[in-house]
Each structure stands twice: as structure tokens, then as C-alpha cells.
Amino acid sequence: MDEMTYWSDLFTPETYEAFGCSDRTVSGFRESQRPMADKVRVGDKLICYMVRMSRWVGVLDVLEGPFIDRTPLFVPDDDPFVVRFKVNTAVWLSLDHTVPIHEQDVYSRLTFTRNVELGGYWLGPLRRSLQRLVDEDGGFLDSLLREQQREPRTFPVDAGQYERALKRRIQRPDRSVVVSVPDDRTHDQDQTESSATDRESVRVQASLCRVGEAMGFKIWLPTPDRSRVAEHWSPQAGVLR
């Protein structure tokens, strides 16, 4: 019998809200993540983390999957999270009880942060979902979050920061769409990669912009990225929103 494995399951504030309002029996991922999802086995655990707020939020036990289901569940239409697992929600914390990664008793224990000065930059398994956690980290976080659910400590959330991190709905001529309103920072510090990887990311953005322009799309870029992408891509007039 295979041993149980811990995996990262990343939520944005919006998907944290959506999952919390669901019956919490299904966790979904984008179709591009199917190869990673295929490595997950029944009995594994998903350790849930909220990006932009840098908080641990829950533990899900995998009961079944992965499977494809395009029924809208987390978004009213065009739900992108179609690679799904049936789960048992062992822990799901209310917002003020979610645990900041920068709490000293957490930051000092995790293998990918404990040797990094508090507030410094670090790499780890939180750059995308379904990254395998080492057993030491997974076991610690599993126990920590279960204890937090039994005897919750309060970690107040900055309401303004949380509101900015949520997505906003804007009206287009053809339909209403949801867009993300980013901070003026390039990345949340817990998602910052090395400068070499960052440069490669900019080149990929520029390539995608060229493809989109060739297909006749308007292009939107986060404000902090525009000058760097412009080093690799010169849009025609009216293309860049």
C-alpha cells in the first residue's frame, strides 16, 4: 500500500470564499494541472493555503479522483476548475482563524522558510497547487491546522487588504466579467522567484502578448509588468488596454 502524501492546494481569496460557500466535498484545479493531479492518490492530503494573504486555511482528505467535471461549481459559468477530487474537509478555518505563514512558530518550523530571515524572500512548494510537501512540513501543518480548529487562536485580517485581494466584477459590452485587481507589487513575497526565473517569466508574457495580438485580442498587463514586457514586445496602437 502506498504511503500517504501531502500536496499544496492554493486558494485565492475569491476561491477561498467560493469553496467555503460550497458543500466542501469537491476541490477543483485547472485543466493544465491534470498531469500533477494524476500523481495524487486516494488517502493523500491537500494542505490549503491562501495566496495574497499568506495564510494556511485548511486540510482536505482525498476520497476520489482526479476526474473531469465541467459542471459550474466554483464560478457561475465557464468554471475553469474542472479537474476535480472528491474530498473530506477535515479542517476549514474562518478568515480570522486562518494561520499566517509569518507567525514565528510556523515560519521557524517549515523546511523552506526556517533558514530565511523573517520577511526575506524564499522559494518553496507554494508557487502553484499540487506541489508535493515534504513529510515533515505536511505533518506539521496537518497537526497545526487541526489544533487550530479545535482551539482557535485569532489572527485578525486587514479588511482593506483582503478587499483589495478579492476579485472585482466589471461590465463589458457583451457580458460581465471578473478581473483581478493586483497590488502595485510585482508578486506576493512568498511567490517571488529568482531573478533568472523572473526574466524568463517576462519573456513568456511577451510571447503570449504577441500571440494574442496576432489573434486580434486586446491585451491587459499588470502595471508593474508593463515596462519589462515592453522590452520584448512592441504593441500596435490600441492593442494594450
C-alpha positions in Angstrom: 0.0 0.0 0.0 1.4 3.4 -0.9 2.1 5.9 1.8 0.0 9.0 2.2 1.4 12.1 0.6 0.8 15.8 1.3 0.2 18.2 -1.6 -0.3 22.0 -1.7 -3.7 23.3 -2.6 -3.6 27.1 -3.3 -6.6 29.3 -3.0 -7.1 33.0 -3.8 -9.4 35.0 -1.5 -12.1 34.5 -4.2 -11.8 30.7 -4.4 -11.5 30.6 -0.6 -14.9 32.3 -0.4 -16.3 30.1 -3.1 -15.2 26.8 -1.6 -16.3 28.0 1.9 -19.8 28.6 0.5 -20.0 25.2 -1.2 -20.7 21.9 0.5 -16.9 21.4 0.6 -16.9 18.0 -0.9 -15.1 18.8 -4.1 -11.8 20.5 -4.8 -11.0 21.6 -8.3 -8.0 22.5 -10.4 -7.3 23.9 -13.8 -7.1 21.5 -16.8 -3.4 22.5 -17.2 -2.7 20.8 -13.8 -4.0 17.4 -14.9 -0.5 15.9 -15.1 0.1 16.9 -11.5 -3.3 15.8 -10.4 -2.7 12.3 -11.8 0.0 11.9 -9.2 -2.4 12.4 -6.3 -3.9 9.2 -4.7 -6.9 8.4 -2.6 -5.9 8.9 1.0 -3.5 11.8 0.3 -4.0 15.1 2.0 -4.3 18.6 0.4 -2.9 21.3 2.6 -4.7 24.5 1.8 -3.0 27.9 1.6 -4.4 31.4 0.6 -2.1 33.4 -1.7 -2.1 37.2 -1.4 -2.9 36.8 2.3 -0.2 34.3 3.0 -2.3 32.1 5.3 -2.9 28.5 5.9 -6.6 27.7 5.7 -7.5 24.0 5.8 -6.8 20.3 5.2 -8.7 18.1 2.7 -8.6 14.3 2.6 -8.7 12.9 -0.9 -11.5 10.4 -1.3 -11.8 10.0 -5.1 -10.3 11.4 -8.3 -9.0 13.0 -10.3 -11.8 13.3 -12.8 -13.1 15.9 -15.3 -16.3 17.6 -14.5 -17.3 20.8 -16.3 -20.4 21.5 -14.3 -20.1 25.0 -12.9 -19.3 24.7 -9.3 -16.9 27.4 -8.1 -17.8 30.0 -10.8 -21.3 30.7 -12.2 -20.2 30.0 -15.8 -17.1 28.9 -17.6 -15.7 27.4 -14.4 -12.0 26.8 -15.1 -11.6 24.3 -12.1 -12.7 21.2 -14.0 -10.0 18.7 -12.8 -11.7 17.6 -9.5 -11.3 15.4 -6.5 -14.0 14.4 -4.0 -12.7 15.3 -0.6 -13.5 15.2 3.0 -12.9 18.6 4.6 -11.0 17.7 7.7 -10.2 21.4 8.5 -11.6 24.6 7.1 -10.9 27.8 9.1 -12.9 31.0 9.2 -11.0 34.1 8.0 -9.8 35.4 11.3 -8.7 32.0 12.4 -6.5 31.3 9.3 -2.9 31.0 10.3 -0.3 33.4 8.8 2.8 31.7 7.5 4.9 34.5 9.0 3.8 33.5 12.6 7.2 32.7 14.3 6.1 29.3 15.5 5.2 28.4 11.9 7.9 30.2 9.9 10.6 28.8 12.0 9.4 25.2 11.6 8.8 24.9 7.8 11.8 23.5 5.9 11.6 26.1 3.2 11.3 29.2 5.5 13.1 28.4 8.7 16.6 29.3 7.4 15.3 32.5 5.8 15.2 35.8 7.7 11.7 36.7 8.6 10.4 39.0 5.8 13.0 37.7 3.3 12.4 36.0 0.0 12.2 32.3 -0.2 11.3 29.6 -2.7 9.1 26.6 -1.8 6.1 24.5 -2.7 3.7 27.4 -2.8 4.2 28.7 -6.3 1.3 26.6 -7.6 -1.1 23.9 -6.5 -0.3 20.2 -6.3 3.3 20.6 -5.4 4.4 17.8 -3.1 5.2 18.8 0.5 8.0 17.0 2.4 6.5 14.8 5.1 8.0 17.0 7.9 6.2 20.1 6.6 2.9 18.3 5.7 2.7 16.5 9.1 3.4 19.7 11.0 0.8 21.8 9.1 -1.8 19.0 9.3 -1.4 18.9 13.1 -1.2 22.7 13.4 -4.4 23.3 11.5 -6.3 20.5 13.3 -5.3 22.0 16.6 -6.3 25.5 15.4 -9.8 24.1 14.5 -10.1 22.5 17.9 -8.8 25.5 19.9 -8.8 28.5 17.6 -6.4 31.5 18.0 -7.5 34.7 16.4 -5.2 36.3 13.7 -7.1 39.5 12.6 -7.2 40.2 8.9 -6.7 43.7 7.5 -10.1 44.2 5.9 -8.8 46.6 3.3 -6.0 44.3 2.2 -8.5 41.4 2.0 -10.9 43.5 0.0 -8.2 44.6 -2.5 -7.2 40.9 -2.9 -10.6 39.8 -3.9 -11.6 40.0 -7.5 -13.9 42.7 -8.9 -16.6 42.4 -11.5 -16.6 44.8 -14.4 -19.1 45.3 -17.2 -18.0 44.7 -20.8 -20.4 45.5 -23.7 -21.0 41.8 -24.3 -21.1 40.4 -20.7 -20.0 40.9 -17.1 -16.6 39.5 -16.3 -14.4 39.1 -13.2 -10.9 40.5 -13.2 -8.2 40.5 -10.5 -7.1 43.8 -9.0 -3.5 43.3 -8.1 -1.4 45.2 -5.7 1.3 47.5 -7.0 3.9 44.9 -6.0 5.1 42.5 -8.7 4.4 39.4 -6.6 3.5 38.4 -3.1 6.8 37.8 -1.3 6.0 34.1 -0.8 5.7 33.7 -4.5 8.8 35.6 -5.6 11.2 33.6 -7.7 14.8 34.1 -8.6 15.8 36.9 -11.0 16.6 34.5 -13.7 13.2 32.8 -13.5 11.6 36.3 -13.3 13.3 37.3 -16.6 12.1 34.1 -18.2 8.5 34.8 -17.0 8.6 38.3 -18.6 9.8 36.7 -21.9 6.9 34.2 -21.7 4.4 37.1 -21.1 5.8 38.9 -24.1 5.4 35.8 -26.3 1.8 35.4 -25.1 1.1 39.1 -25.9 2.4 38.6 -29.4 0.1 35.6 -29.9 -2.9 37.4 -28.5 -2.2 40.4 -30.7 -1.9 38.2 -33.8 -5.3 36.7 -32.9 -6.9 40.1 -32.7 -7.3 40.4 -28.9 -6.9 43.4 -26.7 -4.1 42.8 -24.2 -4.1 43.7 -20.5 -0.9 43.6 -18.3 -0.4 44.3 -14.6 1.0 47.8 -14.2 4.3 46.6 -12.6 5.0 44.2 -15.6 4.4 46.7 -18.4 7.8 48.3 -18.8 9.6 45.0 -18.5 7.4 43.3 -21.1 7.8 46.3 -23.4 11.5 45.4 -23.6 10.4 42.3 -25.6 7.2 43.3 -27.3 6.1 46.5 -29.0 2.3 46.5 -29.4 0.4 48.2 -32.2 -1.6 51.2 -31.3 -4.8 50.4 -29.4 -3.8 46.8 -28.5 -2.7 47.3 -24.9 -5.6 48.1 -22.6 
